Amino acid sequence: MYLNPETQGIVKEEDRRKKSMRTEEKNKHSAAIGNSPSKLLSADSI
């Protein structure tokens, strides 16, 4: 389906952004539940 390598790269970049956005949402949810900010910071730095 993806014959153009440039298009493939763009799709992968979009997937990466979606995954990172999902991670941010999880972090916000965890923070709302009561995780300490230091845990979230360490997760972001990995």
Backbone bond lengths (Angstrom), bond angles and torsions (degrees), N, CA, C in turn:
res aa  C-N    CA-C-N  psi(-1)  N-CA   C-N-CA  omega(-1)  CA-C   N-CA-C  phi
1 M - - - 1.462 - - 1.528 110.15 -
2 Y 1.358 115.70 -42.94 1.466 118.71 179.83 1.522 109.51 -97.50
3 L 1.339 116.57 94.63 1.449 119.99 179.56 1.518 110.86 -85.76
4 N 1.328 117.32 -28.31 1.457 121.86 -177.06 1.531 110.20 -88.63
5 P 1.337 118.26 116.34 1.470 121.19 -179.84 1.524 112.15 -57.80
6 E 1.333 117.52 -34.68 1.465 120.41 179.23 1.526 110.15 -63.16
7 T 1.341 115.92 -43.79 1.467 120.12 178.96 1.525 109.59 -62.57
8 Q 1.324 116.14 -42.29 1.460 120.14 178.94 1.521 110.35 -58.48
9 G 1.331 116.70 -43.80 1.458 120.75 179.88 1.519 111.32 -61.34
10 I 1.339 115.68 -40.81 1.463 120.02 179.80 1.528 109.90 -64.20
11 V 1.329 116.51 -44.11 1.462 120.38 179.97 1.527 110.18 -61.16
12 K 1.341 116.18 -43.58 1.470 119.44 179.67 1.522 110.42 -62.45
13 E 1.335 116.66 -40.60 1.466 120.35 -179.73 1.532 109.98 -63.40
14 E 1.331 116.93 -41.31 1.473 120.39 178.45 1.522 110.09 -63.39
15 D 1.346 116.71 -42.31 1.464 120.00 178.49 1.518 110.25 -60.88
16 R 1.344 116.09 -41.21 1.458 120.65 -179.22 1.519 109.57 -62.19
17 R 1.340 116.43 -41.71 1.471 119.92 179.91 1.519 110.10 -64.88
18 K 1.333 116.65 -42.63 1.468 119.65 -179.45 1.521 110.12 -61.80
19 K 1.342 116.70 -41.64 1.462 120.18 -179.52 1.523 110.13 -64.39
20 S 1.342 116.99 -44.03 1.469 119.75 -179.19 1.530 110.03 -66.05
21 M 1.341 117.26 -35.91 1.465 119.99 177.30 1.522 109.85 -64.38
22 R 1.324 116.68 -40.65 1.457 120.41 178.72 1.526 110.11 -62.50
23 T 1.329 115.96 -41.25 1.467 120.25 178.89 1.519 110.09 -62.19
24 E 1.332 117.18 -42.56 1.462 120.77 178.98 1.521 110.13 -61.49
25 E 1.341 116.85 -42.48 1.461 120.00 179.10 1.527 110.38 -61.53
26 K 1.332 116.76 -41.90 1.463 120.55 178.51 1.521 110.03 -61.66
27 N 1.354 115.78 -42.46 1.464 119.76 -179.66 1.528 110.16 -62.74
28 K 1.331 117.10 -42.78 1.470 120.62 179.04 1.525 109.50 -61.88
29 H 1.330 116.09 -42.74 1.456 121.09 -179.67 1.527 110.05 -63.02
30 S 1.331 115.69 -44.62 1.465 120.05 179.34 1.526 110.28 -62.63
31 A 1.330 116.22 -41.47 1.469 120.27 -179.78 1.528 109.69 -62.49
32 A 1.335 116.10 -38.83 1.456 120.22 179.66 1.536 110.04 -64.88
33 I 1.327 116.39 -34.98 1.464 120.38 -179.81 1.524 110.27 -70.94
34 G 1.336 116.42 -32.70 1.459 118.57 176.54 1.510 114.77 133.64
35 N 1.336 118.32 17.50 1.467 119.40 174.41 1.520 109.36 -68.14
36 S 1.306 116.80 147.52 1.464 120.00 179.69 1.521 110.08 -73.30
37 P 1.335 118.30 145.33 1.471 122.15 179.32 1.525 111.87 -56.94
38 S 1.334 117.92 -31.75 1.464 120.76 -178.68 1.532 110.31 -63.34
39 K 1.328 117.15 -36.27 1.472 120.05 177.31 1.525 110.01 -63.22
40 L 1.334 116.37 -43.67 1.457 119.99 -179.55 1.514 110.68 -65.14
41 L 1.328 117.10 -39.79 1.464 120.31 -179.71 1.518 110.03 -64.26
42 S 1.327 117.77 -42.41 1.459 120.16 -179.30 1.528 110.30 -66.27
43 A 1.321 117.32 -34.65 1.462 121.11 178.01 1.531 110.52 -66.91
44 D 1.336 115.99 -38.31 1.466 120.07 -179.97 1.519 111.51 -69.49
45 S 1.326 117.74 -33.44 1.465 121.23 -174.32 1.525 111.87 -76.40
46 I 1.318 118.55 -16.76 1.474 121.50 -179.20 1.521 109.66 -68.63
